[in-house]
Amino acid sequence: MVQTVKSKKKILFLINPKSGVGSKNRLPGMIEKFIDSGKYDYSITYTQYAGHACELAVEAAANKVDVVVAVGGDGTINEVARSIVHTDTALGVVPCGSGNGFARHLGVPMSLRKALEFINRAEPVIIDYGKINDKPFFCACGVGFDALVSNDFAKGGRRGMMSYVQKTLVDWVTYKPEEYEVEIDSVKRTFKAFVIACGNASQYGNNAYIAPFASMRDGMLSVSVLAPFTTLNVPILAAQLFNNTLDKNRHMTTFAARKVKIKRKAAGAVHYDGEPSVMEAELNIEIVPDGLRVLALPGWDGTCRPVPILRQVYDIVSGVLPTLPVLGRK
């Protein structure tokens, strides 16, 4: 009996050396050590400038590379993903960004070793993606306070969770909510809103769940409209944001929609996948069903399994403690 030898898949790791806050120097060695050499024939390339990941991903898809792995944050994932939509090339993720919302929704571990082991076990599935004024997004987009913070965060020199919190507190003092006309699947409503977010994924990143019901495989956007609130409401809102229960807050209105049109008084800030931009006063947002192949574990249904808030606190504390000075140490 003749046995057929299954050919290995070609996988390309695109490493963004500027993403996140940590060094990427040990990544090549970890890829060599932990990627399944019986399943994958791998190569590694570093991005050198903004947009370079797009060019490399387009070339990889044209060369029939089976998987392109974005090694970086949500911005890097956006560059790679928008370049391989509607192709047979699948997206893999090794999270190395500041928030990693896309990876967290997929269930990819934050540990480099475990993320590589995830790739070994995963198989391609097809997911949806969104567009805002024809710009693709894969996690979430929005207007309002989060767009302002995203813009200020991008201008800052430092990355990471603490820098993001600092920008949030500074912008909170001066921000004034706007009025929006929102058309959801041809039904018009007017909102004065602090935030309007349209999620293909459930969270911004760092386990901040802005769209609790979002699924990447249901052909719908999860739309969250957060009305203005007072400082007294902040603690409960923050707890619900990280506990995946924001939909239960009386200031929050949620919808499921295929198309959303947002009109505001003037052009202004938006964000998509955490990247800031300035767009027209009228925003047209839509879901594109079944547009992208991604690596996910067998049986994944497109939704996110929330991380318990106590586990989040433990992860934050365990990450911060090693960086603090120890009394008596010289």
Residue, then its C-alpha position, 0 to 999 in steps of 0.5 A: m500500500v502506498q502512503t501519501v505524505k501530507s505536505k507541510k503548510k507555508i507560514l510567514f511570521l510578520i514581526n512588527p518590532k515597534s508594537g507594544v512595549g516589549s522586545k521582540n529579540r527572542l521571538p525567532g528562537m521561540i518560533e524555531k523551538f515551539i512551532d510544529s515543524g511537522k505541520y509548518d514550513y516557516s519563514i520570518t520577516y520584520t516590518q520596516y515602516a508603516g504599511h509594510a505589513c500590507e505589502l508583505a501580506v499581499e505578496a504572501a497571498a499571491n504566492k499562495v502562502d497558507v498562513v500569515v501571522a501578524v506579530g504585533g497589536d491590533g494595528t498590525i493585524n489590521e494591516v495584514a488582515r485587510s491585505i488577505v481578505h477574500t483569499d485562501t491565505a489565513l491570518g494567524v496572530v501572536p499578540c504583542g500589542s498594547g491592547n490585543g483586542f482581536a487576539r483576546h476575542l479569538g482566545v489566543p493566549m498572551s504568552l508567546r509560547k502558548a500563542l505559538e502552541f495555539i497556532n499548532r492546534a488551530e485550523p482556518v475558519i472564516i469570519d466577518y469583518g467591517k468597513i467604515n467609509d470603506k476602511p476595513f476593520f476587524c475588531a471595532c470602530g467608533v466615534g466619541f470619547d474613545a476616538l479622542v483618547s485613541n488619537d491622543f494615545a497615538k500621539g504620545g511617546r509611550r505605549g502600554m496600559m498605564s499610558y492609556v489610562q493617563k490619556t483617558l483621565v486627561d481627556w475626561v476633564t474636557y470632553k463634551p458629548e456630541e449629538y448624532e443621528v444614527e440610522i440602523d438598518s434604515v431606522k433613524r434615531t437621535f442620540k446624545a452620546f459619550v461613545i458609539a462603538c460598532g464591534n465585530a469583536s467584543q472588546y477594545g483590548n485589555n479585556a475592556y468589553i464594549a460589545p458584550f454580544a459580538s460574534m465574528r461569525d454571525g454576519m452582524l455588527s454589535v452596536s453600543v451607544l453609551a449616553p452621557f453620565t456623571t462622575l458618580n457613574v464611573p466606578i460601576l461603568a468601569a466594573q461593567l466594562f471589564n466584567n462584560t456586563l456593560d449592556k446592563n447599564r441604564h446608560m447603554t443602548t445596544f443593537a445588532a445591525r448589518k449597516v449603520k449610518i452615523k451623522r454628526k455636525a462636522a468631520g472629526a475623530v474616529h478610530y478603527d481597530g484602535e488606530p485614530s483617523v479623521m473622517e467626514a461628518e457622515l459615516n457609513i459602517e457595514i459588516v462584510p460576512d465571511g470575508l477572512r480566514v483566521l486560525a482558531l481552535p476547532g469548535w470555536d463559534g465566533t464569540c469571546r469567552p470573557v476573562p473573570i475580573l479577579r483573573q484580570v486583577y491577578d494578571i495586572v498585579s503579577g505583571v506590575l510587581p516584578t517591575l517595582p523596586v524591592l525595599g533594601r535592594k541596591 
